[in-house]
Amino acid sequence: MDINSAVGGKLGFDQAKIAAISSWRGSELFTQTERDALALADAMADAPATIDDDLFNRLLIALGTEQLVELTNAIAWENFRARGNRVFNAQSENYYEGALCMLPAREVA
C-alpha cells in the first residue's frame, strides 16, 4: 500500500478510504461496487482462488467486460507483487509523509 498510497494521494484519492481498506467490510465509506471489487481482491488472494458467481456477475453488470478484465489484471499484478514482497519481508519505503503501508503480520515458524 505504500507506493499506491503515495501515488493515490497525489491523484486525489480519498485518504479515509485508503486507511479503511483493511477493514472495508465494516466501513460505510465504500459503495457496493467498491465492496465487490475488494471482495474480488480478497478472493483472488486466497489459495486456491475461488470467485463466487454472484460476485462475478455483479461486477460484470456494474463494470462491463473490459473494465472487469482491467480490474482483474490489476488485482492479479498487485497480488503477484505482494507475494514477492512477502518472501523478502519488504517493509514501507515511506515514499511520502502520511503514506500508508498496512502489511499483515508475518508468522514466524
N, C-alpha and C positions, 0 to 999 in steps of 0.2 A: 504494500500500500504506500510505501514511502515515495517512490517516484510518481506513482499515479496520483497520490495526494498532492504532490508538488505541482504537477502538470495540471491536474484538475482545478486546483486553487487558482492558478494563473488564468485558466479558461473561464473562471467564474462559477465552478461547480459549487453546490450548496455544501458548505463545510459541516453543517449539522448532519446531513445525510452521510457524508463520508465518515464522520465519527460514529454514526449509528449502524454502520454496515455489520459489525459483529453481532449486533442484537436486533437485526432487521425484523425478525418475526414478531417481536413485541413493540416495535416502533410504529407510530402513527404517521411518520414522515413520508412513507413510500406509497406510491399509487399501486393499484393491483397489478398493472403490467410490470412495474419495477419489482414488486414482490415475486412475481412469476419469474422474472429474469434472474433474481437472486436465488430462487428455488432451483432453477436450472443450473446455475453455477454450483450450488451445493451438491446437486445430484451428479453433475459431471465430475466432481472431485471425489466422489465415493468410489470404492473399488469392490466390486465392479460397479460401473456407472449404470444406473437404471433410471430411465426417463419415463415418467408417468404419461400415458396417452392423453389424459385430460390436460396436464400441464403443457404438453407439446401443442395440442390443439388450441388452447387459449392463446399461447404465444404466436402461433401461426395466424390466427384471426387478428390479433392485435397488431402484429408487426408485418405480416406478409412474408412470403418465402425468402425474398432477397435479404431483408433485414434480419430474419431469423438465422439465415446462413451466416451473415456477418457477426451476429451476436454469438452464435455457437463457436465460430472460429476464434473470436476474441477471448471467450472463456477458455477454450482449449489451449490457446497460446499462453494465457496467464497461468493456467494450471501447470503447463509444461515448465514455465519459468519458476514457479513457486516450488515445484518438486525438486528442481535442480538446486534452488537456494537452500532447501532443507538439508541436502546432502552436506553442504558446506557450512550449515548453521549461520547463513547470511543474516546480518542484522541491518538496522536502519543506517543509511548513509547521511541522514539529516540534510537532505537537499535544500530545504529552506526552513526557516524558523516556523514552527507550528505544523510541520508536516506530520502526518500520522503514519505509523508503521505498526500495525496490530498483528504481530506474529503469534501463532498458537504456541502454547507451552510445549517444549520438546521433551519427550520422555527419555530418560537416561536408563540404559539397560544395565 
